Amino acid sequence: MSWQDELRNGIRTAEQLAPLLHWTPEETARRAEIVERFPMLITPYYLSLVDTEDPDDPIGKMCIPSLAEFKEGGSFDTSGEADNTKLEGLQHKYAQTVLLLSTNQCAMYCRHCFRKRLVGLSEEELNKRVDEVVAYVREHREITNVLISGGDAFLNPNHILERYLRELTAIDHLDFIRFGSRTPVTLPERIYGDREFLDLFAKYAQQKSLWVVTQFNHPRELTEQTRQAVRALIERGVLVRNQTVLLRGVNDNGETLGTLLSGLTRMGVVPYYIFQCRPVTGVRERFQVPLGEGIRIVDNAKSRQNGFGKAVRYAMSHPRGKIEIVCQGAGGETLFKFHQSKDPADSARAFTVKLKPTDAWLDDGLQSGL
Ligand code: SF4
């Protein structure tokens, strides 16, 4: 099946899932209400990884809508994206990096997505003017890299990807270009099955360093097809890095997370960040792990790694910057350090906060250290 057919045949309605998951008509109707609010799309490939007989299946948890998504609380913009938007769809939070919302489409709508406000829904925040983006990057010589995100950057058609590649690789002050895509995990055919796409990346990787940042969250996502996708990128000179989200019921134990990290390094994908799940509306209640517990899980997972696996950082994307969650003392005293900061005064600053066992984010109630 081509990747376009995979997408066309994707599961989009609660009614399609109901017979597989043995939902009653009432359960199906409730799920349909959720899908109305937060769209669902599961590729046949990704669905084949789900154990449909296990209601707590970690792979299923990432793609199957749950009634917990109705829970209020949290926010739809947990890292201040609106404040960092300089042009439609272009965010400039850190001096060296711009981030582009290039599409609202994904191959799968992850139930834990932190851009739930827009994926599969609104096109309002997207960039529709490549020329404006290119002009902005040209004018701002402090920018050394562009992250093309979304949605999923690889859901853009090849001619749009080529436009970005052609224009951005020609800008001298850029060191590299990154693409944020979960297709290696959810639709690997998009990569290994599209010769034109691979030729494009092979061509432009000769001119500028190109990176794909993806998101594997569970060892069962590391399949022969994903290996094929990653290999196809690496063979074309494209570097692949992984950002995992720490998720309750998916990878919230040292053994599972450790197996994932070592599987990634074995595949040639260096794990880069383990992100604290953000307090997003419809996500927080179902997926967040408290910070103290998160530290213990990550330490346990890292203790099972070689040097590459150990280099991963446990971090949160906070409105103030990317904050590393370093370690915790017996009384809950927790050390944090700015890894990236919006305000240069915060650069590399370390601070401590005394956390309660249930604290899962540095929000207004926990500002003492910030
Ligand atoms: S692929 Fe990324 S942007 Fe798309 S739904 Fe999943 S987490 Fe969100």
Residues whose N, C-alpha, C, O or C-beta is under 5 A from the ligand:
A	BS01	SF4	C106 M108 Y109 C110 C113 F114 V119 G150 G151 D152 R182
